[in-house]
Amino acid sequence: MKTAIRIAAALALSLPVIAQAHDAWLKPSSTVISGTESWITVDGAVGNDKFYFNHAPLRLDNLVIIAPDGKTVQPENANRGKLRSTFDLQLNQAGTYRIAVVNDGVFARWKENGKGKRYFGKPEGLAEAVPAQAQDLEISQSVGRIETFATAGKPSTLPPVGKGLELVGVTHPNDLYAGETATFQMMVDGKPASSLEVTIVPGGSRYRDKIGEIELKTDKDGKFSVKWEKPGLYWLEASITDDKTTVEKATKRRLTYVATLEVLAQ
């Protein structure tokens, strides 16, 4: 079941690229800085080990960066290499930046002249890709968000996006410390996501005998809490399937969410 969930998650996160059963993430060089003239570099990748570049770069086509004032800002020096994508961002406003790759695509499969066919990509390309005589047509929508957060100075409020699956910080995502307990809320289209399974993996699993997964479940209000055992980067994942599609003829919607959080030492 866990493998199936991750395959579905990989589909949503990698669109319009063909799906693959690997994890994706954004890795910032820093998440908390003191002034408003500093820069951070963010890496994006898809791989087997959290925060290690061993498979493929994360596509940045749908990168969206929201500044503390709510306006969209552009990255600088964006580059796509063999194993990772990178870009620079100047935090020239006081407050918290939301940095996310947001994907909304479709997966279709059908039979044509007795042969199985598939399409992965944007909804607007569906009509051209799927012939009118397609047999046994199945269409599903995939909505994914991969994000991280960075704060210059004092953390600022992060308004909910209100679309797809997202994390809302009861505890601010840039105010996390080892030995303390943080509380978050998972939302689907702006409403609490109850009984949702959430997986958190500490970074550095490449050097441990065990991955060290933390398995949690949201309560009726979509909230869950986690006590951070040690400082470092953490990878958070959740996914859900429903029938609330916005694509014509799609019967199923897969929603995935991934966040990179940094826990600081006391």
C-alpha positions in Angstrom: 0.0 0.0 0.0 2.8 2.4 0.8 4.5 1.7 -2.5 1.2 2.4 -4.3 0.8 5.7 -2.5 4.3 6.8 -3.5 3.8 5.8 -7.1 0.7 8.0 -7.2 2.5 10.8 -5.4 5.4 10.6 -7.9 2.9 11.0 -10.7 1.5 14.1 -9.3 4.8 15.6 -8.4 6.6 14.9 -11.7 3.9 16.0 -14.2 4.2 16.5 -17.1 7.2 14.1 -16.8 6.4 10.4 -16.8 5.7 9.1 -13.3 8.3 7.3 -11.3 8.4 5.8 -7.8 10.9 8.3 -6.3 10.5 11.0 -3.7 10.8 14.7 -4.6 11.8 17.8 -2.5 13.0 21.3 -2.4 16.1 21.8 -0.2 16.9 25.4 0.9 20.4 26.4 1.9 18.9 28.2 4.9 15.4 28.7 6.2 15.9 31.4 8.8 18.2 34.5 8.3 18.5 37.6 10.3 18.5 40.4 7.8 16.8 41.4 4.6 19.8 41.6 2.2 20.7 37.9 2.3 20.4 35.2 -0.4 19.5 31.6 -0.3 20.0 28.8 -2.8 17.4 26.2 -3.3 18.0 22.7 -4.7 15.2 20.6 -6.2 15.5 16.9 -6.9 13.9 13.5 -7.2 15.6 10.5 -5.7 15.7 7.5 -3.5 17.3 9.1 -0.4 15.9 12.3 1.1 18.0 15.4 0.2 20.6 13.4 -1.7 20.9 14.0 -5.5 21.0 10.5 -7.0 18.3 10.3 -9.6 17.0 13.3 -11.5 16.4 17.1 -11.2 13.0 18.4 -10.1 11.4 20.4 -12.9 10.9 24.1 -12.0 8.3 24.9 -14.7 5.6 25.5 -12.1 7.7 27.2 -9.4 5.8 29.8 -7.5 7.4 32.0 -4.9 5.2 34.2 -2.7 6.8 37.0 -0.8 5.7 38.2 2.7 3.6 40.9 1.1 1.6 38.3 -0.9 3.2 39.1 -4.3 4.9 36.7 -6.6 8.6 37.1 -7.0 11.0 35.5 -9.5 14.0 33.4 -8.7 17.5 34.2 -10.1 20.1 32.0 -11.7 17.7 29.1 -12.3 19.5 26.0 -13.7 18.6 22.4 -14.4 21.4 20.0 -14.2 21.7 16.2 -14.5 20.8 15.4 -10.9 19.3 18.6 -9.5 17.7 21.9 -10.3 18.9 25.1 -8.5 17.9 28.7 -8.2 18.8 31.7 -6.0 16.4 33.9 -4.0 17.0 37.1 -2.3 15.0 37.6 0.9 14.7 41.4 0.7 11.4 41.6 2.6 11.0 40.9 6.3 8.8 37.9 6.9 8.2 34.4 5.4 8.5 33.3 1.8 6.5 30.4 0.5 8.5 28.5 -2.1 6.6 25.8 -4.0 6.4 23.8 -7.2 2.7 23.4 -7.9 1.5 20.8 -10.4 -2.0 20.3 -11.8 -2.1 17.6 -14.5 -3.9 14.6 -15.8 -3.2 10.9 -16.4 -5.3 9.1 -19.1 -5.2 5.6 -20.3 -7.2 3.9 -23.1 -7.1 1.3 -25.8 -6.7 2.1 -29.5 -6.8 -0.7 -32.0 -6.4 -3.1 -29.2 -3.3 -1.5 -27.9 -2.9 0.2 -24.5 -2.2 4.0 -24.7 -1.3 6.5 -22.0 -1.0 10.3 -21.6 0.7 12.2 -18.8 0.6 16.0 -19.0 -1.4 19.2 -18.8 -5.2 19.2 -19.0 -5.2 21.4 -22.1 -3.3 18.7 -24.1 -5.8 16.0 -23.3 -8.1 16.6 -26.3 -5.3 16.4 -28.8 -3.7 13.4 -27.2 -6.8 11.2 -26.8 -8.6 10.2 -30.0 -12.4 10.3 -30.3 -12.5 6.6 -30.8 -10.6 5.8 -27.6 -11.9 2.7 -25.9 -12.0 2.0 -22.1 -10.9 5.6 -21.5 -10.0 6.4 -17.8 -8.9 9.9 -16.8 -7.6 11.0 -13.4 -6.5 14.4 -12.3 -3.3 14.9 -10.2 -2.7 17.9 -8.1 0.6 18.2 -6.2 2.5 20.7 -4.1 6.2 20.5 -3.2 7.2 23.3 -0.9 9.5 24.8 1.7 9.6 28.1 3.6 12.2 30.7 4.3 12.0 33.6 6.8 14.0 36.9 7.0 13.8 38.3 10.5 10.5 37.6 12.3 8.2 35.0 10.8 5.0 36.3 9.2 1.6 34.8 8.8 1.1 32.3 5.9 -2.5 32.5 4.6 -3.9 29.2 3.3 -3.7 28.6 -0.4 -7.2 27.1 -0.4 -6.6 24.7 -3.3 -5.5 21.1 -3.2 -3.7 19.5 -0.2 -1.7 21.8 1.9 -0.1 22.3 5.3 -1.2 25.1 7.6 1.1 26.0 10.4 -0.5 26.2 13.8 3.2 26.3 14.8 5.0 28.4 12.2 7.1 26.1 9.8 10.2 28.3 10.4 9.8 28.3 14.2 10.8 24.6 14.9 13.2 23.5 17.6 14.6 20.2 18.7 12.9 19.0 21.9 9.8 21.0 21.2 6.4 19.8 19.9 5.0 21.4 16.8 1.3 21.3 15.6 0.2 21.6 12.0 -3.1 21.3 10.2 -3.7 19.6 6.8 -6.3 21.1 4.6 -8.0 20.0 1.3 -9.4 22.9 -0.7 -9.4 25.0 2.4 -11.2 22.5 4.6 -9.7 20.3 7.4 -8.4 17.0 6.1 -9.4 14.5 8.9 -7.9 11.0 9.3 -5.2 11.8 6.8 -2.0 9.8 7.1 1.2 11.9 7.3 4.7 10.6 7.0 7.8 12.5 8.3 11.3 11.3 7.6 14.4 12.9 9.2 17.2 13.8 6.8 20.4 11.7 6.8 18.7 8.4 6.3 21.5 7.4 4.0 23.7 7.0 7.0 21.3 5.2 9.2 20.3 1.5 9.5 16.7 2.5 9.7 14.8 5.2 7.7 13.2 6.4 11.0 9.8 7.3 9.5 7.3 9.0 11.8 3.8 7.9 11.0 1.0 10.2 12.1 -2.7 10.7 11.5 -4.7 14.0 11.6 -7.6 14.4 14.0 -11.1 15.5 13.1 -9.9 19.1 12.6 -7.1 18.0 10.3 -4.4 18.7 13.0 -1.5 16.6 14.1 1.5 17.1 16.4 5.1 16.0 16.3 7.9 16.3 18.8 11.3 16.9 17.1 13.9 14.6 18.6 16.9 16.4 17.0 17.8 19.3 14.7 18.1 18.9 10.9 16.0 18.7 7.8 12.8 16.8 7.7 10.7 15.6 4.8 7.0 15.6 5.2 4.5 13.8 2.9 0.8 13.2 2.7 -1.6 12.1 -0.1 -5.3 11.6 -0.6 -7.7 10.5 -3.4 -11.2 11.9 -4.0 -13.7 12.5 -6.8 -13.7 16.3 -6.8 -12.1 16.8 -10.2 -12.0 20.0 -12.2 -11.1 18.3 -15.4 -13.8 17.2 -17.9 -14.3 13.4 -17.9 -11.9 12.8 -15.0 -13.4 10.5 -12.4 -10.7 10.6 -9.8 -8.4 13.2 -8.3 -5.1 12.4 -6.6 -3.7 15.0 -4.3 -0.2 15.0 -2.9 1.8 17.2 -0.6 5.5 17.4 0.3 7.3 19.9 2.5 10.9 20.3 3.6 11.1 21.6 7.2 14.2 22.6 9.1 14.4 22.0 12.8 16.9 24.1 14.6 19.0 23.5 17.7 17.9 25.1 21.0 
